[in-house]
């Protein structure tokens, strides 16, 4: 039961992550610059453990980030070893760097492109998490180019496709 609840939370957070990525691609020049540096049609996949929630996206020069229905083979795959490990990262209990150091996930693909993705996630965390959580999981607090409430509101209105 606990694992299933964590998996449902992971699924929700992945959707918020995707929608926020799309919003920040439009609203935050740093995120846009990172994403525009990715190879066109680069695919990324986050998998939250065996049988867990997953998110697959593709870089599109026109739209920034688009969600894929299915990505069997992605250019970059971040595969958490367990639903619980993914939950720790997605709920802000651990940073991506700490999860990497603790071997909570496998990484397949180009490390350079992955680091760019991680930088984008850190910007997202700065917007989405309250400051007391951000201080704990980020090396430094990154400034916001738009109010966090605006990001939340636009993410709610963002088309999930």
Legacy VTK file of the C-alpha trace (Angstrom):
# vtk DataFile Version 3.0
C-alpha trace
ASCII
DATASET POLYDATA
POINTS 161 float
0.000 0.000 0.000
2.785 2.440 0.966
4.642 1.733 -2.295
1.478 2.352 -4.336
0.862 5.701 -2.602
4.480 6.717 -3.283
4.067 5.659 -6.901
0.923 7.793 -7.268
2.714 10.784 -5.723
5.649 10.205 -8.107
3.237 10.165 -11.042
1.673 13.474 -9.960
5.068 15.107 -9.369
6.304 13.972 -12.793
3.277 15.645 -14.388
3.932 18.848 -12.413
7.605 18.622 -13.394
6.711 18.296 -17.082
4.216 21.152 -17.040
6.608 23.371 -15.072
9.370 22.628 -17.569
7.120 23.894 -20.346
6.220 27.020 -18.358
9.811 27.820 -17.434
10.942 27.242 -21.011
8.743 30.225 -21.880
9.220 32.307 -18.716
12.808 31.751 -17.498
15.649 32.614 -19.870
18.120 30.323 -18.042
15.932 27.250 -18.491
15.219 28.177 -22.116
18.954 28.607 -22.767
19.734 25.195 -21.244
17.022 23.443 -23.237
17.931 25.196 -26.488
21.446 23.810 -26.023
20.132 20.247 -26.246
20.314 18.336 -29.487
17.081 18.537 -31.461
14.862 15.513 -30.867
16.860 14.548 -27.760
14.682 12.208 -25.690
14.827 11.934 -21.911
13.090 9.393 -19.764
12.651 9.314 -15.982
11.603 5.961 -14.589
10.611 5.701 -10.928
11.663 2.132 -10.222
10.445 -1.182 -11.597
6.731 -0.882 -12.309
6.835 2.765 -11.251
5.667 5.978 -12.841
7.597 7.245 -15.852
7.936 10.404 -17.884
9.373 10.572 -21.401
9.977 13.893 -23.135
11.578 15.104 -26.332
13.329 18.372 -27.099
11.521 20.166 -29.897
12.993 23.365 -31.353
9.514 24.900 -31.702
7.852 23.884 -28.417
10.821 23.294 -26.135
9.691 20.141 -24.364
6.972 17.769 -25.537
5.707 14.706 -23.733
5.988 11.353 -25.452
3.320 8.709 -25.047
5.981 6.038 -25.077
9.728 6.058 -25.432
11.115 2.555 -25.562
14.670 3.742 -26.025
15.591 7.263 -24.962
18.846 9.132 -25.511
19.050 9.710 -21.754
17.355 7.529 -19.168
17.418 8.183 -15.443
16.122 4.945 -13.930
15.564 4.893 -10.183
16.252 1.558 -8.549
13.070 1.793 -6.488
9.812 3.700 -6.215
10.940 4.743 -2.728
14.219 6.230 -3.989
12.382 8.200 -6.661
9.901 9.395 -4.040
12.741 10.747 -1.883
13.999 12.878 -4.781
10.644 13.925 -6.212
9.293 14.926 -2.800
12.353 17.068 -2.051
13.825 14.865 0.674
17.027 14.314 -1.315
18.728 16.301 -4.030
19.526 14.732 -7.383
23.230 14.989 -6.468
22.659 13.154 -3.171
20.603 10.493 -4.954
23.403 10.023 -7.475
25.997 9.747 -4.677
23.778 7.214 -2.867
23.409 5.178 -6.089
19.629 5.503 -6.057
19.426 5.549 -9.858
21.137 4.354 -13.007
22.004 6.802 -15.724
22.121 5.787 -19.361
23.258 8.310 -21.975
25.327 11.453 -22.394
26.422 12.822 -19.002
26.905 16.345 -20.436
23.292 16.538 -21.633
22.158 14.997 -18.349
23.904 17.690 -16.325
22.083 20.333 -18.344
18.813 18.563 -17.536
19.762 18.447 -13.830
20.459 22.201 -13.873
16.953 22.729 -15.256
15.535 20.530 -12.489
17.390 22.635 -9.916
15.790 25.793 -11.320
12.417 24.044 -11.144
13.008 23.016 -7.539
13.832 26.618 -6.680
10.430 27.645 -8.000
8.333 24.727 -6.804
9.684 24.025 -3.326
9.450 26.423 -0.384
12.713 28.157 0.479
13.386 26.026 3.595
13.322 22.876 1.427
15.286 24.451 -1.418
18.067 25.452 1.008
18.394 21.827 2.070
18.578 20.273 -1.404
20.221 22.943 -3.559
23.842 24.056 -3.326
22.674 27.646 -3.708
19.337 29.363 -4.054
18.893 30.480 -7.613
17.020 33.681 -8.278
13.545 33.601 -9.775
12.713 35.450 -12.968
8.962 35.110 -12.376
6.968 34.626 -9.160
6.578 31.012 -8.025
2.790 31.433 -7.804
2.746 32.411 -11.467
4.662 29.229 -12.337
2.167 27.128 -10.353
-0.820 28.855 -11.980
0.571 28.519 -15.494
1.530 24.881 -14.858
-2.050 24.136 -13.808
-3.309 25.720 -17.021
-0.617 24.073 -19.177
-1.788 21.494 -21.655
-0.609 18.126 -20.361
0.064 16.759 -23.852
LINES 1 162
161 0 1 2 3 4 5 6 7 8 9 10 11 12 13 14 15 16 17 18 19 20 21 22 23 24 25 26 27 28 29 30 31 32 33 34 35 36 37 38 39 40 41 42 43 44 45 46 47 48 49 50 51 52 53 54 55 56 57 58 59 60 61 62 63 64 65 66 67 68 69 70 71 72 73 74 75 76 77 78 79 80 81 82 83 84 85 86 87 88 89 90 91 92 93 94 95 96 97 98 99 100 101 102 103 104 105 106 107 108 109 110 111 112 113 114 115 116 117 118 119 120 121 122 123 124 125 126 127 128 129 130 131 132 133 134 135 136 137 138 139 140 141 142 143 144 145 146 147 148 149 150 151 152 153 154 155 156 157 158 159 160
